[in-house]
Amino acid sequence: MNKLIGSIFILLSGVLLCDFEYQKLKKRIHMLKEIRQMCLLLGNEIRFSRNPLPDAMNHIANRCAPVLERFLRNTALDMRTCHGQLYEIFSQNLNTVRESLPVTKEDIDRFICLGKYWGFLDYQVQMRYLEEYEKEVEAQITELENTLPIQRRIYTTAGLAGSCTLLVLLL
């Protein structure tokens, strides 16, 4: 009886561990969608309201996810009070919320690269970089969403296979 209960727990833990990986992938997709929405809102705020970047960031912050809201507000505040390169302010504030973002290092690096082109170039160039970044994020979201069902099957199969292998070794 104890072996049966232990076997069930091992199988269940293998499947749940792999489901955890699947949920991380879903959170990454969700956060990329939030980042895309933030970029769209910021682009619209700059394009139509013609607000400076700090004002635009403050204005859209409460319409973004909490971690992005904190990033936007801190960046806008630092842009007003500090006299440094926007890229440095952008990357410093992004590093403070990096642990809270369920995205990969490549996603963060791509987002930091966006900060290189804000603030010192003219309006059209900034908007082009923002639109290009939006397209990159959209392509990445589409690619991840297309592979999501496959990844779920892979994670579930790997969890079951690993659990079954462990069961065979233990029994």
HUQUI-V565136 format. One record per residue. N is the residue number from 1. SS is DSSP state (@ for helix, = for strand, . for the rest). PHI is phi in whole degrees, -180 to 180 (NA if undefined). OMEGA is omega in degrees with one decimal (* if undefined). Layout:
<<N:SS:PHI:OMEGA> <N:SS:PHI:OMEGA>>
This chain:
<<1:.:NA:179.7> <2:@:-65:177.9> <3:@:-65:179.2> <4:@:-64:179.2> <5:@:-64:177.4> <6:@:-62:178.6> <7:@:-63:178.9> <8:@:-63:179.0> <9:@:-64:179.1> <10:@:-65:178.5> <11:@:-63:-178.9> <12:@:-65:-179.9> <13:@:-66:177.3> <14:@:-64:179.5> <15:@:-69:-179.2> <16:@:-68:177.3> <17:@:-63:178.4> <18:@:-72:175.3> <19:@:-66:175.9> <20:@:-61:177.3> <21:@:-64:177.7> <22:@:-64:179.3> <23:@:-66:175.7> <24:@:-62:178.1> <25:@:-65:177.5> <26:@:-65:177.9> <27:@:-65:177.6> <28:@:-63:178.5> <29:@:-62:179.9> <30:@:-62:-179.9> <31:@:-68:176.1> <32:@:-63:175.9> <33:@:-66:177.0> <34:@:-64:178.6> <35:@:-65:177.1> <36:@:-62:179.4> <37:@:-63:178.0> <38:@:-61:179.3> <39:@:-65:177.3> <40:@:-63:179.2> <41:@:-63:-180.0> <42:@:-66:177.0> <43:@:-62:178.6> <44:@:-65:179.7> <45:@:-64:179.8> <46:@:-72:-174.8> <47:@:-68:-171.3> <48:@:-95:179.8> <49:@:-90:-178.9> <50:.:57:177.3> <51:.:-78:172.0> <52:.:-64:-174.4> <53:@:-56:179.5> <54:@:-62:178.6> <55:@:-66:178.7> <56:@:-63:179.1> <57:@:-63:178.4> <58:@:-64:-176.0> <59:@:-68:-177.4> <60:@:-92:-172.8> <61:@:-58:-176.6> <62:.:-75:175.8> <63:.:-100:-178.3> <64:.:-110:175.9> <65:.:-60:-175.2> <66:@:-54:-178.9> <67:@:-69:176.6> <68:@:-73:176.4> <69:@:-61:179.3> <70:@:-62:178.6> <71:@:-61:-177.6> <72:@:-64:-179.2> <73:@:-65:179.1> <74:@:-65:179.3> <75:@:-66:179.3> <76:@:-63:179.2> <77:@:-64:179.2> <78:@:-66:178.8> <79:@:-67:-180.0> <80:@:-78:-172.8> <81:@:-95:-176.8> <82:.:-95:175.5> <83:.:-117:179.2> <84:.:-144:177.0> <85:.:-68:178.7> <86:@:-61:179.0> <87:@:-60:179.2> <88:@:-66:178.3> <89:@:-62:-179.3> <90:@:-60:-176.8> <91:@:-71:177.1> <92:@:-63:-179.9> <93:@:-70:176.8> <94:@:-69:177.4> <95:@:-67:178.6> <96:@:-72:179.8> <97:@:-106:-175.7> <98:@:-55:-177.1> <99:@:-68:-178.9> <100:@:-84:-178.3> <101:.:-91:179.4> <102:.:-84:179.3> <103:.:-127:-177.8> <104:.:-83:178.0> <105:@:-63:178.6> <106:@:-64:177.4> <107:@:-62:179.4> <108:@:-64:-179.8> <109:@:-62:178.3> <110:@:-65:179.3> <111:@:-69:177.4> <112:@:-64:178.2> <113:@:-60:176.6> <114:@:-62:-179.9> <115:@:-66:178.9> <116:@:-65:-170.7> <117:.:-104:178.7> <118:.:-98:167.4> <119:.:97:-176.2> <120:.:-115:176.1> <121:.:-95:-179.5> <122:.:-73:-173.4> <123:@:-56:-176.7> <124:@:-64:-179.7> <125:@:-67:177.3> <126:@:-60:-179.0> <127:@:-66:177.7> <128:@:-64:177.7> <129:@:-64:178.2> <130:@:-65:178.2> <131:@:-65:177.8> <132:@:-64:177.5> <133:@:-64:177.2> <134:@:-59:178.4> <135:@:-65:177.7> <136:@:-62:180.0> <137:@:-65:178.8> <138:@:-62:178.0> <139:@:-64:178.9> <140:@:-67:177.9> <141:@:-62:179.5> <142:@:-60:179.4> <143:@:-63:179.7> <144:@:-67:178.9> <145:@:-67:177.6> <146:@:-70:-179.3> <147:@:-90:-176.5> <148:@:-59:179.0> <149:@:-63:178.9> <150:@:-66:179.1> <151:@:-62:179.0> <152:@:-63:178.4> <153:@:-63:179.7> <154:@:-64:-179.3> <155:@:-63:-179.6> <156:@:-65:179.5> <157:@:-64:178.8> <158:@:-64:178.2> <159:@:-65:178.5> <160:@:-66:-179.8> <161:@:-64:178.2> <162:@:-65:178.6> <163:@:-66:179.0> <164:@:-65:178.0> <165:@:-63:178.1> <166:@:-64:177.4> <167:@:-63:179.9> <168:@:-63:-179.9> <169:@:-67:-178.8> <170:@:-80:-178.6> <171:.:-90:*>>
